[in-house]
């Protein structure tokens, strides 16, 4: 495996982990966990959490769309 191939695989895995985190944050917020509590739990800023949650919502909407 070349360094380029390894870097591509690492990037793909990183994106999957980011998506998993966004999905978990969205689920927590839907369950009533406050954003400020998520900040304490994760160490992320409110803005970072907001971006991850919005991306998760977008993926969910795209998956539910009959056009996908």
Secondary structure, DSSP 8 states (H G I E B T S, - for coil): --HHHHHHHHHHHHHHHHHHHHHHHHHHHHTT--HHHHHHHH---HHHHHHHHHHHHHHHHHHH-TT-
